[in-house]
Amino acid sequence: MILMHEGELGVFYSDSRDPKHGQKLAHQTTVDLVNWGEVVNDAAEANYTLRPGMTTIAKMGNEKFIFSYELAFAPEDPINAAYAVHYRIADSPFEFDQAETMLLKATDGTIASSGPQTIWTPAGGPNGTVITSDSHRSEFFINHAYGDPSAWVKVESGKGVGYTRDLRIMPNTAGKVILVANGGVYSRKETIVSCGEWVVSSA
C-alpha cells in the first residue's frame, strides 16, 4: 500500500526478511523516490508463528489513521477466526508500531477474519463510519465511533463472500454509496466476479 502524509510517501508491505518474525508488517518512507528510510515495523509479533498480513489504512474524520490487518494463526478463536482481524489507531500512519493493538470483534461476538479492507466515510452519523470487509463472510463490520473497540456492528452487505473485496466511496454521493467489487473466493474451479453499490446506514 502507498500513502502520502505530510510530504512523505510511505510504502507499506508484508516482510518476511526479518529472522525474528515469520512475517511482519512494515513500511519505509521517501521524499524523492530515490532515498528511502529505514524499515519501520507496523505490526511484528514476538511469537514467530503469528503472521500479520494484508495492510489497509484509512484516514478518519478526526484526523487519526486506522490500520487493519489479518493475523494468521490468531489465538482468539482459531476455529471461526484463524486469521482474526486486528487494528491500531494512530495520529500518523508512520507510528502504528507505538499504538495499542485491538481485536475487531462485533457486538454479537463475531470476530472478523482474513483479508480486511477498511475505509472511512463521512456518511452515517456525526463521526462518519468505518467500514471493514473481511474475506470470511458476506457481512460488513461498521463502526460509528472512530474505531472504538466496543462499537463494531456486523451488518448485511448483500454482496457475497469474496477475497479482499474492494470498497470505494462513489463520487457525488456525500459518502453514502460504496462501490463493492467482489472477485469471489480463491482456490475454486469457478468463481463469480461482481460489482455493486452498498448504501451506508445511519447510526
C-alpha positions as CSV (number, residue, x, y, z in Angstrom):
1,M,0.0,0.0,0.0
2,I,1.2,3.5,-0.8
3,L,0.2,6.6,1.3
4,M,1.3,10.2,1.3
5,H,1.4,12.1,4.7
6,E,2.9,15.5,5.5
7,G,5.2,15.5,2.4
8,E,6.4,11.9,2.9
9,L,5.5,9.0,0.8
10,G,5.1,5.7,2.7
11,V,5.2,2.2,1.1
12,F,3.6,-0.4,3.4
13,Y,4.3,-4.1,2.8
14,S,4.4,-7.6,4.3
15,D,8.0,-8.5,5.1
16,S,9.4,-12.0,5.6
17,R,13.1,-11.0,5.6
18,D,13.5,-10.4,9.4
19,P,14.7,-13.7,11.0
20,K,12.9,-12.7,14.2
21,H,9.5,-13.0,12.7
22,G,7.8,-15.4,10.3
23,Q,6.2,-12.4,8.8
24,K,5.7,-8.8,9.9
25,L,4.1,-5.6,8.5
26,A,6.5,-2.7,7.9
27,H,6.9,0.5,5.9
28,Q,9.6,2.8,4.5
29,T,9.3,6.4,3.6
30,T,10.8,8.7,1.0
31,V,10.5,12.4,-0.1
32,D,12.2,11.9,-3.5
33,L,11.5,8.3,-4.6
34,V,15.3,7.8,-4.6
35,N,16.4,7.8,-1.0
36,W,14.4,5.6,1.4
37,G,14.3,5.5,5.1
38,E,14.9,2.5,7.4
39,V,12.4,-0.3,7.7
40,V,9.9,0.6,10.4
41,N,7.7,-2.1,11.9
42,D,3.9,-1.6,11.9
43,A,3.0,-5.0,13.4
44,A,5.5,-7.5,14.4
45,E,4.6,-10.3,16.8
46,A,7.1,-11.8,19.4
47,N,5.6,-15.2,18.7
48,Y,7.4,-16.3,15.5
49,T,4.4,-18.4,14.2
50,L,2.0,-15.5,14.2
51,R,1.9,-13.8,10.8
52,P,0.3,-10.3,10.5
53,G,-0.5,-9.5,6.9
54,M,-2.7,-7.6,4.5
55,T,-2.2,-3.9,5.5
56,T,-5.0,-1.5,4.9
57,I,-5.0,2.1,6.2
58,A,-7.7,4.8,6.2
59,K,-7.8,8.3,7.5
60,M,-10.8,9.1,9.6
61,G,-12.6,12.4,10.1
62,N,-10.9,13.0,13.5
63,E,-7.6,13.2,11.6
64,K,-6.5,9.8,13.0
65,F,-5.5,6.8,10.9
66,I,-6.8,3.3,11.3
67,F,-4.6,0.4,10.3
68,S,-6.2,-3.0,9.9
69,Y,-4.6,-6.4,9.2
70,E,-5.2,-10.1,9.5
71,L,-3.2,-12.2,12.0
72,A,-2.5,-15.7,10.7
73,F,-2.9,-18.4,13.4
74,A,-4.5,-15.8,15.8
75,P,-5.3,-17.3,19.2
76,E,-8.6,-15.6,20.0
77,D,-10.9,-18.0,18.0
78,P,-8.8,-20.5,16.0
79,I,-11.9,-22.4,14.7
80,N,-14.0,-19.5,13.4
81,A,-11.4,-16.7,13.0
82,A,-8.0,-18.3,12.4
83,Y,-6.9,-15.1,10.6
84,A,-8.6,-12.7,13.1
85,V,-8.6,-9.1,12.0
86,H,-6.7,-6.7,14.4
87,Y,-6.3,-3.0,14.1
88,R,-4.5,0.0,15.5
89,I,-5.2,3.8,15.6
90,A,-2.6,6.5,15.5
91,D,-2.1,10.2,14.8
92,S,0.3,9.4,12.0
93,P,0.3,6.4,9.6
94,F,4.0,6.1,10.4
95,E,3.5,5.5,14.1
96,F,1.4,2.3,14.2
97,D,4.0,0.4,16.0
98,Q,3.5,2.5,19.0
99,A,-0.3,2.2,19.1
100,E,-2.5,-0.3,21.0
101,T,-3.5,-3.5,19.2
102,M,-7.2,-4.1,19.2
103,L,-9.3,-7.1,18.0
104,L,-12.1,-6.4,15.5
105,K,-15.0,-8.0,17.3
106,A,-18.6,-7.2,16.7
107,T,-21.2,-6.6,19.5
108,D,-22.7,-10.0,18.7
109,G,-19.3,-11.7,19.4
110,T,-18.3,-12.3,15.8
111,I,-14.6,-11.7,15.1
112,A,-13.7,-10.5,11.6
113,S,-11.3,-12.9,9.8
114,S,-8.8,-12.7,6.9
115,G,-8.1,-10.2,4.2
116,P,-9.6,-7.0,5.7
117,Q,-10.3,-3.9,3.6
118,T,-11.1,-0.8,5.7
119,I,-12.3,2.6,4.6
120,W,-13.8,5.6,6.4
121,T,-16.7,7.7,5.0
122,P,-18.3,10.9,6.4
123,A,-21.7,9.4,6.0
124,G,-23.7,7.6,8.6
125,G,-23.5,10.0,11.6
126,P,-21.6,12.8,13.2
127,N,-18.4,10.6,13.4
128,G,-18.9,9.1,9.9
129,T,-18.5,5.4,9.5
130,V,-15.6,3.0,9.5
131,I,-16.4,0.0,7.2
132,T,-14.4,-3.2,7.2
133,S,-14.9,-6.1,4.8
134,D,-13.3,-9.4,5.6
135,S,-12.7,-12.5,3.3
136,H,-14.5,-14.9,5.6
137,R,-18.2,-13.8,5.4
138,S,-20.5,-11.7,3.4
139,E,-21.3,-9.2,6.1
140,F,-19.5,-5.9,6.8
141,F,-18.3,-4.6,10.1
142,I,-19.2,-1.0,10.7
143,N,-18.2,1.5,13.4
144,H,-19.7,4.9,14.0
145,A,-17.3,5.8,16.8
146,Y,-13.9,6.2,15.1
147,G,-12.9,2.6,15.7
148,D,-14.0,2.3,19.4
149,P,-13.5,-1.5,20.0
150,S,-16.9,-1.8,21.7
151,A,-18.8,-0.2,18.8
152,W,-18.3,-2.6,15.9
153,V,-21.6,-3.9,14.4
154,K,-22.0,-6.7,11.9
155,V,-24.4,-5.8,9.1
156,E,-25.6,-7.5,5.9
157,S,-23.9,-6.4,2.7
158,G,-25.8,-8.5,0.2
159,K,-22.5,-8.7,-1.8
160,G,-21.5,-12.3,-1.2
161,V,-18.3,-13.7,0.2
162,G,-15.1,-12.5,-1.5
163,Y,-11.4,-12.4,-1.1
164,T,-10.4,-8.9,-0.1
165,R,-13.5,-7.2,-1.6
166,D,-12.6,-3.7,-2.7
167,L,-14.5,-0.8,-1.1
168,R,-14.6,2.6,-2.8
169,I,-16.7,5.7,-2.0
170,M,-18.7,6.8,-5.0
171,P,-18.3,10.4,-6.0
172,N,-21.2,12.9,-5.6
173,T,-23.0,10.8,-3.0
174,A,-21.8,12.6,0.2
175,G,-20.1,9.3,1.1
176,K,-23.3,7.4,1.3
177,V,-22.8,5.0,-1.5
178,I,-19.9,2.4,-1.5
179,L,-18.9,0.5,-4.6
180,V,-18.1,-3.1,-3.7
181,A,-16.0,-5.1,-6.1
182,N,-16.0,-8.9,-5.4
183,G,-13.7,-11.3,-7.2
184,G,-15.0,-14.3,-5.4
185,V,-13.1,-16.9,-3.3
186,Y,-9.7,-18.1,-4.4
187,S,-8.8,-21.8,-4.9
188,R,-12.1,-22.6,-6.6
189,K,-12.6,-24.1,-10.1
190,E,-15.2,-21.4,-10.8
191,T,-15.9,-18.0,-9.3
192,I,-18.2,-15.1,-9.9
193,V,-16.9,-11.6,-10.3
194,S,-19.4,-9.0,-9.3
195,C,-19.7,-5.2,-8.6
196,G,-22.5,-3.4,-6.8
197,E,-23.4,-0.5,-4.6
198,W,-24.0,-0.6,-0.9
199,V,-25.7,2.3,1.0
200,V,-24.2,3.4,4.4
201,S,-26.8,3.2,7.2
202,S,-27.2,5.9,9.8
203,A,-26.0,5.5,13.4
